[in-house]
Amino acid sequence: MSDNDVAPLETAFGVDHHVSRAEAPERPAQDGGPDMVQLLNPEGERVAHPEHDAVVDGLSDEELRGFYRDLVLIRRFDTEATALQRQGELGLWASLLGQEAAQVGSGRALRPQDYAFPTYREHGVAWCRGVDPVNLLGMFRGVNHGGWDPNEKNFHLYTIIIGAQTLHATGYAMGVQRDGNVGTGDEERDTAVIAYFGDGATSQGDVSEALVFAGVNNSPVVFFCQNNQWAISEPNEKQTRAPLWHRARGFGFPGIRVDGNDVLAVYAVTKAALDAARSGQGPTFIEAFTYRMGAHTTSDDPSKYRVSAEVEVWKHRDPIERFRRWLTTTGRADPDFFDAVDGESDELGASVRQRCLSMPDPGGTEMFDHVFAERHPVMERERAEFETYHASFEAAR
């Protein structure tokens, strides 16, 4: 039976097919299928692709080495943040382990005027947009609500509500259209928008609403889905009957699946989609086929719902090792370069730790500061009550 066939009713409803986790067969290791765009295979060998070869061939060796540096440094930052949480310095952390290429490849495809709307895991995109990585820790440490100016970096604050950022992105893209900042032919003015979300978010109504509005308005937005195979503990096959990139068909615009562990392919596909958006061709849905090698967050135990053999398969598709092999075999980088990046990553880890631990605790009244754009009588009253309450403890000493 093919993916598109419907099981007979007596099969679907007449028999109880429930089995326990112990009885269930292991999930097969998936390779993304024949439609997936790939420019580097897991062994680090170049794969030709007529639509995207020119883009990659146009990158300089310096730019390519820059991709590798991004991948290594953001993984080092992520490792340090995970350690900080385990040591009680962060309340929570959402790791990107295994998804570095999807984020760096797409992040480096953005132009300065483009605007990105992330979830809470896009640390690599934040890095590419120039956000100080320590600022990513503030919310998880409980000392601020984000820590950077979204309009300075063209990188929105992290969104915790699953899927909501796709509506934010679509609305922003519709505003770009109405401001006349798309399809003008001006390289520094034409703006594209990108929305990041995971495979689990595609089951949220907000995402479908965003796809509707983007499609009917031909808005300059790219929907970038990082399909890391697991929506917390739910695998893909319990979320959808069809490949996620097929979703775009129902909303009237193109969809494409790319190897999310191949930084070159992600860069090329995302660049093409962003260029199409800013030239007035409307939205694109990109499914970056990748894998979450770690836990959903540091409060999660993935061993409860997935087998270790599956993780081992994906370790052999590691995006950093794949890219390093290619840089080495093609002579684009030498051992001295790799040693220098490793040294820089150690320095970054030490700096992140020291600066995180030295973050000042906020004053208690700061939570009232940005609820409304202007002073508000309710906030002023609640601030005064809060100050009086805390002052009572000082008087009791």
N, C-alpha and C positions, 0 to 999 in steps of 0.2 A: 504494500500500500504506500503510495506517495504521500508527501507532506500535505498535499492539497486534497487528498481523498477524505471523505467523511466516513467514519466507522458506522456499520449498521446499528440501528437502535438497540437490537437485542444484544449486541456486543457492548455497546456503550453503557446501557442501563440495566441489562438483564443479569449481569454477572458482577460480583464484587471482585475487582481487580486489586484491591488494596493489599500491599505486602509490607512487612516491617522493613526497617532499614537494613537489618541483618540479611533479609532474604532478597533485597533489591539488587539487581545487577549493577556493577560499576558503570558510571557514566563514561561513554567512549570519549577519548581525547579527540577533540574536534580541531580541524585545520582551517576552517573558514570557508571551505568550498571553492569551486572553480571560478566563481565570480569575484573573489576577493583580490583587490589590487595589492601586489607585493613587488617590491624592488630589491629587497635583500631577503634571502631565505634564512632559516634558523642557523645554517652553517656559515653565514656571512658571505654568501656568494651572490653576485649581482644577477638579478632577473630582469630581462628586457621587457619594457612596456611601451608600446608606440605612443600612447597618449601622454606619458609623464617622463619619458627619458630626457627630453630636452631641458626640463626644469632642473632635474638633478645634475645633468651634465653642465649646467650653467653655474653651479655653485663652486666657489673657489675652495682650495684646500684649507684655507684659513677658516672659512665659514663651516666647513665640515668638521674641522677640529673643534670649533666652537660648539657644535651640536653635542659632541662627545663630552666636552667640559660641562655643558648644561646637565646632561644626563647624570654624570657622576656626582656633581655638586648637589643636585636636588635630592638624589638618593641619600647622600651623606646627611643632608639636613633632615630628611624624613627619619632616618635612623636615630639621629640625636633627639628629635622630638618624641619619638616612641620611647626612648630611654628616659627622657625627662618625665613622661607621664608615669612610667613604671616606678619611678622614684618619688612620685607624689608631687611633682612640680607643675603638672598640668592636670586638669580635671578629666580630660578626654583627648584622644588624638585619632584622626582618620588618616591612615597610612595610604600612600600611593604606590607602594612596592609592586613593581611589575608593570605599572602604567606610565612610566617615565617617558617612553617614546611617543605615546599618544599625546601627552601634554606638551612636551618640548617641540615636537614636530608641528603641531597645530599652533602653538604659541609663537613660534618663530615665523610662521606664515602671515601673521598679522602685521598690518601697517600701523604707524603711530596713531592715525586718526580713527582706527577701528576700535570697537568697544566690545569687551568680553564680559559675559555674565556667568559666573562660576557656581558650582555647588559649594561643598565644604572640603573638597579633596583636591582642588586644582592648584596644588602648591607649585607644580612645574610651570603652569601658565602664569601664575603670579610672578615667579622668578623671571620669566621672559618679558613680562610687562614692567619690570623694574621695581617691584614691591620688595622692600627689605624683608627677608625671610623671618626675622625676629618679630616683625609686625603681625605675621600670621599666627603667632603663638599667644598674643594678648587675649583674644577671645577665649581660647582654651585654658588659659591661666586665670581667667576671670577678672582681668584688670582693665579691659576696654571692650568696645563693641565691634572692633575691626582693626583699627590702628593705622589706616592709610586713607588718603583722599581719593575716592573713586574717580573723580573728574580729572585729577592730576595724572593718574596712571591709565585712565580709560579701562579700568578693571574694577568691576562692581564688588561690593562687600560680599563675603561668603553668605550663601543662602542655605538655611537649615531646613526650611519647609520643602519637602521633596517636590521638584517639578515647577515650583513657583517662578523660578528665574527664567523659564522659557517664555512665560507671559511678559515678564519685564523686558526681555530681549526683543520680543516681537513688537511690543509697544514702542520701545526705543527706535526700532527699525522703521516703524510706520512714521514716527516723528522725523527721522532722517529723510524719508521720502518727501514729507510735507515741507521740510526746510530746504528742499532742493539740493541736498548733498549726496546725490546718487545719480549715476548715468550722465555726468557732465563732461567726462573725459579729462577732468583735472585730477592728476594723480595724487595730489596732496589734499584734495577736498573730498573726493568721492569716498564715502564711508560704508563699511560693511560691519555687521554685528554678528557675534557668535555666542551661542548658548550651549553650555556644557551640562550634561546630565548622564545618568547611568541607565543600564538596561531596566532596572526596577522602576525607574521614574516613568518609563513609557506606559506603565499601567495606570498612571495618575491622569485624572481628567484634565488637569491644567495643561499637560503636554498636548493632548489632543486639541484642546481649545487654541493653544498657541499655533499648532499646525494649521488649523482652519483659518485663523486670521492671517497668518503669513501667506498661505496659499492664495486666498481670494484677493489679497492686497498686493501680491507679487512683491513682498517686502524684502529688503536686502539683508536677510538673516540666514546664517548657517546653523543648523541644529547638529551639534556634535555629541553623539551618544558613545560613551565609553562602555562598551559591552564587556564587562569583566567577568561574565558568566554567572555571577551570583548577586541577587538582590537580598542582601544579608544572607539568609539561609535558603532562599528559593532559587533553584536553578532555572535556566532559560526555558526548559521544556515545560515548566509549570507556570510560565508567564505568557507564552505566545506560541501559536501554531505555525507561524511563518517567520522567516528572517526579519530582523528589525528594520533593515534598510528598505524592505518592501512597503513599510508604512507610508512612505512618501507618495506612493502611487495613488493611494486613496485621497490624498489632499492636493493632487495635481502638480507635483513638482518632482525633480529627480532625487533618487536615493542611490547611495553607493556604499559598498563595504570595503574597508581597507584594513590591512594587517596592522593592528595597533601596536605591535611590538617592533615595527619597522619604521624608524624615524624618518627615513628618506621618503617612503611611500606616504606616510601621514603628512609630511610637509608638502609634497607635490599635490596630493588630493585636496588638502585644505586650501592651499594657495589657489587652485583652480576654482574651487567653490566660492571663496571670498572674492576673487576677481569677477566671477559671474554675478555675484550679488551687487557689487559696487558699480557694475556697468549696466544695471537695470534688468538683469535676467531673472531676478527673484531668488527664492530660497533653495537650499539643498539640504538633504538629510544625509549625514555621514555616520555610518556605524563603524567605529574603530574596534575591531575584534581583538581583544586583549584578555588579560587575566589578572585577578586580584590575588597575588601570591601571599599576602598577609591576611590579617583579620579585617572584617568590615570596619570596626573601630577597636580601640584597646579594651572595650567592654565586651567584646565578642570572642567566642571560642570556636573557630571554624572546624576543629576536629570533631565537633558534635554533628556536623551535617555533610562533610565531604571527606573523601578518602585521601590518604597521603600520596597514593600512587598518581593521582590526578595532578597534584601539585608538582610532583617530580617531573612529569611530562612537560609542564610549562616552564620549569626551571631551565630546561634545555632550549627554550625559546627566549631566554632572557634578552631584553632589548639592548642592554649595555654590552654584554659579551658579543652579541651578534655584530654590533656596529664596530666594536674594537677589532674583531677579526678582519673585517673588511678594510678598515683603515690601515691595519698592519700589512695585509697581503698585497694591497695596492700601493704601498709605500707612501701613503699620505700622512702617516704619523710614525714616529720612532719611539724607542724606549724612554728617551729623555723627556719627551712630551708626556707620556703616560705617567712617569714618575712625578713630573711637575704637577699634574692634575691631582694625583693622589696626595701630594703634599698640601696643595691648596685645599683639598677637601678636609684634611685633618685640621687645618687652620680654621676653616669655616665651622666645623663642629665645635671646636673649643670656643670660638667667638660667640656662636649661637647660645651655647650653654651659659657662658659668663653673663651675656647681656640679658638672657631670659631671667636668670636668678636675681639680677639687679633691677628688674622692672619694679617701679614703685607701686604700692597698693593705691588704688584710687580713694579719694575722699568719699564718704558715704553719700553726700548730697549730689555727686556727679550724675547719679542715675536719673535725676530730674532735668538735666540740662538740655537734652536733645529730643524730648518727647514731642514737643511742638516747635515749629520754626520760630515762633515769637513767644514772649512771656505769656503765661496762661494762668488765670486765677486759681484753677484747681491745683495745678502743679505748685504754685506759690504757697497755697495753704498746706499741701501735703509736705512740702519741703520744711515749712516752719514747724509742723507737728513732729517731723523726723528729728529736726535739730533739738527741739525741746525734750523729746524722749531721750536722746543720747546725752544731753546735758544733765539729765536727772541722775545718770550714773556717776558723773563727775561730782555732783553735789553730795552724793551718798558716801563718798570716800572719806 
